[in-house]
């Protein structure tokens, strides 16, 4: 049985920033389940027994090799979409904004992350993961409030 396909999956999504208005993003590799070559911020399905916050801290360490200094829950989303082959997926997403130490960030998952980069909200790279535009629209005011410097 596959999370998000055979039953509703739960995920933690994290938009990491450096406290100076810059957002950490990565390019999804060819080994990713979908949206290969697209710029994304991090995420990970919720592991059994972990709270969303514990899961988020674990995932940030795995993907970016850095501890979360501060986190803010932005909200949650009901995400229904389809994979490239048309398979429908359904996820409940807990969405966070996370402060990290930019100097300590590294690629912790080179098999699924091709490149890391820092961007501002007004200079995001292309192509973006399909869920980023709705994330930005939903949380625009909160992001503007916390990322303006």
N, C-alpha and C positions, 0 to 999 in steps of 0.2 A: 504494500500500500504506500502511495506517495502523498506526502504532505502537499496541500494546495491543489491536488488533482483528485484524489480519492476521498478526501475529507478536507474541511477548511483548515488551512495552516495558519499559524501565528508567527509573526516575524517582528524583529526589532530593526528599525531603520535609523541610521545615524548620520547626521550631517555634522562632520567635525570642522571646527574652526580654530584659528590661532589667537583669538582675542584682539586681532587687529584688522578684522573685516575680511579675512581670506578664508576660503572654504577648501577643504581637502577633497579631491576627487580621484578616481582611478578609471582606467580603461579595462573593460571586461575582456578576458582572453578568449581564445577559440575553445577553451575547455569548459567555459561556463555553459549552463543549461540553455540560456537564451541571451539575446541582445549582445552578442559578441561584438567587440569593437566600439561599443557605446561607452560614453563617460557616465559614471555612476558615483554615488556615495555609498557607504557601506551598509550592510544588512546581514542578518542571519536568522534562521528559523529558531524559534524558542525551544530550548532544550528542556526536556522533562525535569521538573523539580526546581528549575531556576525561576526567579522573578524576572520580569522584563529588564529591570535595571542590572541585575547580575548577568543576564545574558548579553546585554549590550556591552558591558565592560569586558566580558570574555571575548566577544566578537571584535571589538576595537583592538584588543591586544593581539588576537590572531591575525587580523588583516593588516594592521598598521604598526604592530610592535610597540605600542605606547599605552600608558595608563590614561584614563579619563580624569582630568582635573576637576571638571564641573560638568553636570548634565542637567538639561532642562527638558521635561516632557512637553512637546509641542501639541500633541493630541494623538488621535488614532483615526485610521481609515479602513473602510471596507473596500478591498481591492479585488475587482473581478476583471480579468483580462484573458487573452488567449496566447498560448505559445506559438511559435512560428508555424508549427504543423497543424494549428487550429484547435489543439487541446485546450479546453477552458480551465482556468485556474481561479481559485478563490482563497484570499488571504485576509487576515485581520492584522493590520500593521500598527505597532506602537512606534511613533515617530519622535525622535530626539534631536536636540542640538547639543553638541559635546565640545567642550574646550579641551584641547590637547596641546602638548609642547611640540611645536613645529620642528624644532631641532632634533627631536628624538624619533620622529616618524620614519618608518622604513616599510618596504614591501615585505610583509610577513607571509604572503601567499602568492609567490611568483608563478605558480601553476594556474592561478585564476585571475591574476592582476598583471597586466602588461606594462602599465605606466602609472605613476602618481603625478599629480599636479595641484597647484594652489591657484585659486581663482576668486574673483569678487563676484557678487550677485549680478553685476552689470557686464561681466565679461566671461560668462560661462562658455566652455568649449562645446563643440559639435562633433559628432552627433550625441545627443543626450539619451539616457535611458528613458523609455516611454513613460515612466511614472514620475519623473522629475517635474515636468510642467504642472501636473495637478498638485504635487507637493508644494511647489512654489506658490501657486495660486491660493491654496488653502492656508498656508502659513506666512504669507507675504508680510503682514503687519508684524508678526512676532520676529521674523527673520530680520526685517528692517530695524526693528528696535534693538536687537542684540548684535547685529553685525555692522552697524554704522560707527565709523571712527574717523 
